[in-house]
């Protein structure tokens, strides 16, 4: 980046912030030219001019230089300018076992607009080191899979519980009403009261099932077992 372009970018950014009140942040995308002491100049996929610890230090120095250039130019969101990688594909594949970076082959890139020397696949692929971006995606997918499994299990449990819990009071309600209709001497008022009790029971069951579906524990209360047994005995013997 030339000094004149730095001044122009800085002046333009200040004017924009004054007029636009900072609605948009400025940034750049893609790679920036690598210094000649870091990699071969004027090449699409340049070769590094150092190795090992010296290469790591050179990458850091080049990154710091471009960060300073972007800050001086008034860029709001700076980037590393891809100073630490030869190519975005190489950056990932160099950590994958089963790729040969020594005996590369020529391959047409982007609909054969240009040729590039690329590594070959020579065996089963396996990631040997942690790549933060890949790890983040893996964690997100794993979390999503767990949540989906829990959701499906909850839905299955809800369906099973709903079928079982609703069938019994509905059957009891039907028996009560049909018996009252068939028996000319039946106490209709008592039959209606019994049916309303079953409706209340249905409403409580539906509330509990909805609470289960929402993973909200239903309200806990003590059950008078003697009263339940007495009510069942009354129903069975016709009160």
C-alpha positions, 0 to 999 in steps of 0.5 A: 500500500503506497503512502498516498493511498494510506492518506486517501483511505484515512481521509475518506474514512474520516469523511464517511464517519462524519457524514454516515455516523459510522453506520458501516465499518470498513474492512478488506477481504482476501490476501495482501502482497507478501514481503519479498523476505517472506515469500517469492514475489509476484507469484500466485502461490509463492514459496516460503523463503524460510522454514521452521522457527524462522518462517514462523517469526517471518509470518508474524512480522509480515502480519504485524506490518500489514496490521499497522498499514491498515490501522494507518489507513483508517481501516476499522476491521483489520485482517492478517492479509493471509500472511501466514498461509500460502493458499487457503486450501494449503493452509488446511490440507497441510494438517491433513494426513494422507496428502503429499506436499512434496510431489505436487501435480499441476491442476487447472484452477477456477475453470482452468483460468490458471494452473497451480501446483497442488498436493496429492491425496495418497491415502486415508485422510485424517486431521492430525492437529486442531484447527480452530475453525474446524473445531468450532464447526464440529462442536456446533454440529455435535451440539445440534445433533445432541439437541435434535436427539433430545427433542426427538426423544421428548416428542416420542415420549410425549406421544406415548404418554399422551396416548396412554394418559388420555385413553383411560379417562376418555374410556371412563367418560364414554362408559359413564355416558353410554350406561346412563343412556341405556339405563332408563332408571339411571340417575342422569344428574349423577351421570353428568357429575361423573362425566364432569369429574372425568373432564376435570381429570382430562384437563389435569392430564393435558396440563401435565402432558404439556408441561412434560413437552415443555420440559417444565416439571408439573406441580407436585402435590400429595395424593390421597390414596384412600380417597382415590380407592374410595372413588374407584370403588364407588364408580365400580359399584355404581355408588 
